[in-house]
Structures are given as structure tokens and as C-alpha cells.
Amino acid sequence: MSTASQTFTSAIENELARLETRLLEAVPASHSSVGDRIADLVKAGGKRLRPSLTLHIARMLQADTEKAISVAAGIELLHTATLVHDDLVDNAQERRGRPTLNSQFPMGLVILSGDLLFAEAAQLVAEADHVSVVRSFARALSEICHGELMQAQTKHTLATLEEYYERIYGKTASLFRTAAETGAMLGTDDDDQIEALAEYGRLLGMAFQIVDDALDFSSNEALLGK
């Protein structure tokens, strides 16, 4: 982990440790080899930027820690589900330094595994017992699907700047926005503050995806792990 990443997560180390436990508890252990591979994908980590954003904002606004961890885990599991489907669509062979599910299982099983992760993510978010948080999560799920469909249909065409922004909002920034927004919702009823933090999350997500796309041209598979 980089120095910048360590600085970002140092204030929420305990919450992140508990997040990892919640994520593994949500993995479908009853489905033998598929469950084992999903657990491997979760254990491989990633930056945990989205749940860290939720946890930081919830902590700043003195929200209930248990609810924040449940929502953050749901956010990360939703992200993991999108990666499973992304890898299938792109026929990717490696993710986070590990073989992808679609490199090991038939297409039907991979699709169902991603769908199951979507469902488990929704259950985790619902544990917060907060209608607005669940509504925000549902909107993000819809926006992600729209974004992925748009990308799949236009991947071989040159997008306009506006189309590119719309696409990366759906596939990435919408979940960053939701991560920030739900953390805020758990800690305050102030609509202006919630919207300001949601917009921060959106802009952070847009910047993250722009950098990620640029790295596809300037980096390599060994460094990116994908």
C-alpha cells in the first residue's frame, strides 16, 4: 500500500478491519468452488476507496459505526459484483493479481455469481434500516447498469466528451457519489450538507476514472493487475 493510501486509511483502521470481516461473511460459502473463488477476489483487496469514503464521512458526522460498516461493506460488495460482470464482458483473465471468475467457470455461473453479489450487497445496505440510504443504493445500481450498457454499445466508437463523461459517471462516479452520500445520510439530516458531500464523491469518482483510463495508455498489465 502506498504512503498516500496509508494516510487516507490510518484514521479508520479499526473500521476497515471490521469491514473485511463483514465482506467475507457475506460471501456465499455454501457454493463450494465458486464461493471459494469469490472469497479469493474479496481477499485480494483493492484500494477500498469507496467504503473508506463512506466510513470517513460517517465518522466525521458521528454516525452509528455499525450501520456505517454495513453500508460500506455493501458499497464494496456492489463494486466487486460489477468487476465480476466487467471481466466477463471484457474477457479479462486476471483481476487484482488473481484469475478472474470467467477464466475458471462457465459464463452462466459467472453471471449468477455477480448477481448473487448484487443481492448480498443490497442486504448489507438494508441492515442500516435507513430508507434514504437504500434509495441511494438502488439509484446507484441503476446508474451503474446504464453506464455499463452504454459502454458496451459504444466501445468501438469515438465518444464525444459529453458521452465520455456520462459513461464514466455511470460506471464509476455514481458509486463514489453513493459512497459519500450514504455516509452523510447516516450522520445528518441536513440536505445541503448531504448534497455537498455527494457532489464531492461524484467529482472524486470522475477524476479517479479519468486517471484510470489514462493509465491504460501509459502503464502495463503487471503494474495495473488487470
PLY file of the C-alpha trace (Angstrom):
ply
format ascii 1.0
element vertex 226
property float x
property float y
property float z
element edge 225
property int vertex1
property int vertex2
end_header
0.00 0.00 0.00
1.30 3.44 -0.95
2.08 6.17 1.59
-0.89 8.19 0.31
-3.21 5.19 0.77
-1.90 4.57 4.28
-2.52 8.20 5.21
-6.05 8.02 3.81
-6.95 4.89 5.80
-4.99 5.38 9.03
-7.87 7.10 10.86
-10.29 4.26 10.12
-8.07 1.20 10.52
-10.39 -0.47 13.04
-13.45 0.12 10.90
-11.69 -1.26 7.82
-10.64 -4.40 9.70
-14.27 -4.99 10.66
-15.30 -4.24 7.09
-13.11 -7.09 5.84
-14.85 -9.46 8.25
-18.30 -8.35 7.06
-17.30 -8.80 3.43
-16.12 -12.38 3.95
-19.22 -13.19 6.00
-21.33 -12.14 3.01
-19.50 -14.44 0.57
-21.70 -17.45 -0.30
-19.71 -20.23 1.39
-22.41 -22.79 0.53
-21.49 -22.73 -3.16
-18.17 -24.61 -2.78
-15.64 -23.81 -5.51
-17.44 -20.70 -6.80
-17.71 -19.33 -3.27
-14.02 -20.02 -2.71
-13.07 -18.05 -5.84
-15.32 -15.15 -4.85
-13.69 -15.16 -1.40
-10.28 -15.04 -3.09
-11.38 -12.00 -5.09
-12.60 -10.25 -1.92
-9.43 -11.15 -0.01
-7.28 -9.79 -2.84
-8.42 -6.42 -1.62
-8.11 -3.47 -3.90
-7.85 0.09 -2.66
-11.13 0.05 -0.68
-11.58 3.69 -1.69
-15.36 3.58 -1.87
-16.04 2.06 1.57
-13.27 4.23 3.07
-15.11 7.28 1.77
-18.32 6.12 3.45
-16.53 5.39 6.72
-14.62 8.69 6.79
-17.74 10.77 6.23
-19.80 8.74 8.70
-17.06 9.16 11.30
-16.80 12.89 10.62
-20.56 13.27 11.19
-20.58 10.92 14.21
-22.86 8.36 12.61
-23.53 4.93 14.10
-20.38 2.89 13.42
-22.12 -0.48 12.93
-24.52 0.94 10.39
-21.67 2.68 8.59
-19.69 -0.56 8.36
-22.71 -2.44 6.96
-23.32 0.22 4.33
-19.62 0.47 3.46
-19.45 -3.32 3.07
-22.48 -3.20 0.79
-20.85 -0.49 -1.31
-17.66 -2.54 -1.72
-19.55 -5.74 -2.47
-21.54 -3.92 -5.16
-18.24 -2.75 -6.63
-16.95 -6.34 -6.58
-20.10 -7.54 -8.35
-19.56 -5.01 -11.14
-15.97 -6.24 -11.53
-17.19 -9.82 -11.99
-19.53 -8.75 -14.78
-16.96 -6.34 -16.29
-14.35 -9.08 -16.51
-16.84 -11.36 -18.23
-17.82 -8.70 -20.80
-14.15 -7.83 -21.43
-12.98 -11.46 -21.32
-10.35 -10.39 -18.79
-8.15 -13.17 -17.43
-6.75 -11.50 -14.32
-8.05 -9.15 -11.61
-6.12 -7.93 -8.58
-3.37 -10.37 -9.44
-5.75 -13.35 -9.35
-7.50 -15.32 -12.11
-10.95 -13.91 -12.90
-14.09 -15.99 -12.37
-14.74 -16.10 -16.12
-11.30 -17.64 -16.69
-12.32 -20.56 -14.45
-16.07 -21.09 -14.79
-18.77 -21.20 -17.50
-20.47 -17.92 -18.43
-23.75 -18.82 -16.73
-22.08 -19.43 -13.37
-20.14 -16.17 -13.61
-23.29 -14.16 -14.35
-25.15 -15.80 -11.47
-22.18 -15.17 -9.14
-22.22 -11.48 -9.98
-25.99 -11.36 -9.48
-25.63 -13.03 -6.09
-23.06 -10.43 -5.04
-25.50 -7.67 -6.06
-28.13 -9.27 -3.80
-25.74 -9.71 -0.87
-24.67 -6.06 -1.24
-28.30 -4.93 -1.05
-28.82 -6.98 2.10
-25.84 -5.36 3.79
-27.05 -1.85 2.96
-30.57 -2.70 4.16
-29.14 -3.56 7.59
-28.73 0.19 8.22
-32.55 0.38 8.31
-32.44 3.78 6.58
-34.87 4.34 3.70
-32.88 7.17 2.09
-29.68 5.12 2.17
-31.41 2.18 0.49
-32.91 4.53 -2.10
-29.45 5.99 -2.83
-28.01 2.49 -3.23
-30.83 1.48 -5.60
-30.22 4.58 -7.74
-26.51 3.76 -7.95
-27.25 0.21 -9.07
-29.49 1.53 -11.85
-26.92 4.12 -12.92
-24.12 1.55 -12.98
-26.13 -0.76 -15.22
-26.98 2.11 -17.57
-23.31 3.12 -17.67
-22.12 -0.40 -18.43
-24.72 -0.83 -21.18
-23.69 2.47 -22.71
-20.04 1.48 -22.67
-20.75 -1.95 -24.18
-22.76 -0.42 -27.01
-20.27 2.34 -27.82
-16.89 0.71 -27.03
-15.87 0.66 -30.70
-16.95 4.23 -31.46
-15.24 7.53 -30.70
-17.26 9.14 -27.92
-17.79 12.87 -27.57
-16.53 14.46 -24.37
-20.10 14.67 -23.06
-20.70 10.99 -23.85
-17.45 10.03 -22.16
-18.39 11.94 -19.01
-21.82 10.30 -18.97
-20.26 6.89 -19.39
-17.67 7.23 -16.63
-20.27 8.72 -14.28
-22.40 5.61 -14.69
-19.63 3.03 -14.44
-17.58 4.66 -11.66
-18.51 8.08 -10.29
-22.09 7.13 -9.41
-20.84 4.64 -6.81
-18.33 7.14 -5.41
-21.21 9.61 -5.11
-23.32 7.00 -3.34
-20.47 6.06 -1.00
-20.16 9.68 0.11
-23.88 10.38 0.13
-24.84 7.36 2.23
-22.10 8.09 4.77
-23.52 11.59 5.09
-27.12 10.36 5.34
-26.18 8.15 8.28
-24.83 11.15 10.18
-27.05 14.13 9.36
-30.47 15.22 8.07
-29.03 18.43 6.61
-29.89 18.19 2.89
-27.35 20.84 1.90
-24.53 19.01 3.67
-25.58 15.66 2.20
-25.68 17.11 -1.32
-22.32 18.83 -0.91
-20.66 15.58 0.19
-22.41 13.63 -2.57
-21.05 16.10 -5.13
-17.58 15.69 -3.63
-17.91 11.94 -4.13
-19.07 12.40 -7.72
-16.13 14.64 -8.62
-13.67 12.30 -6.89
-15.08 9.36 -8.86
-14.88 11.23 -12.16
-11.24 12.14 -11.50
-10.42 8.58 -10.44
-11.83 7.08 -13.65
-10.13 9.64 -15.90
-6.78 8.74 -14.31
-7.57 5.02 -14.57
-8.36 5.36 -18.27
-5.15 7.32 -18.86
-3.15 4.54 -17.16
-4.42 2.09 -19.80
-2.23 4.00 -22.26
0.75 4.78 -20.04
1.08 1.73 -17.75
1.12 -2.06 -18.19
-0.69 -5.17 -17.03
1.92 -6.11 -14.43
1.55 -2.77 -12.65
-2.22 -2.45 -13.01
-3.06 -6.05 -12.13
-5.72 -6.21 -14.85
0 1
1 2
2 3
3 4
4 5
5 6
6 7
7 8
8 9
9 10
10 11
11 12
12 13
13 14
14 15
15 16
16 17
17 18
18 19
19 20
20 21
21 22
22 23
23 24
24 25
25 26
26 27
27 28
28 29
29 30
30 31
31 32
32 33
33 34
34 35
35 36
36 37
37 38
38 39
39 40
40 41
41 42
42 43
43 44
44 45
45 46
46 47
47 48
48 49
49 50
50 51
51 52
52 53
53 54
54 55
55 56
56 57
57 58
58 59
59 60
60 61
61 62
62 63
63 64
64 65
65 66
66 67
67 68
68 69
69 70
70 71
71 72
72 73
73 74
74 75
75 76
76 77
77 78
78 79
79 80
80 81
81 82
82 83
83 84
84 85
85 86
86 87
87 88
88 89
89 90
90 91
91 92
92 93
93 94
94 95
95 96
96 97
97 98
98 99
99 100
100 101
101 102
102 103
103 104
104 105
105 106
106 107
107 108
108 109
109 110
110 111
111 112
112 113
113 114
114 115
115 116
116 117
117 118
118 119
119 120
120 121
121 122
122 123
123 124
124 125
125 126
126 127
127 128
128 129
129 130
130 131
131 132
132 133
133 134
134 135
135 136
136 137
137 138
138 139
139 140
140 141
141 142
142 143
143 144
144 145
145 146
146 147
147 148
148 149
149 150
150 151
151 152
152 153
153 154
154 155
155 156
156 157
157 158
158 159
159 160
160 161
161 162
162 163
163 164
164 165
165 166
166 167
167 168
168 169
169 170
170 171
171 172
172 173
173 174
174 175
175 176
176 177
177 178
178 179
179 180
180 181
181 182
182 183
183 184
184 185
185 186
186 187
187 188
188 189
189 190
190 191
191 192
192 193
193 194
194 195
195 196
196 197
197 198
198 199
199 200
200 201
201 202
202 203
203 204
204 205
205 206
206 207
207 208
208 209
209 210
210 211
211 212
212 213
213 214
214 215
215 216
216 217
217 218
218 219
219 220
220 221
221 222
222 223
223 224
224 225
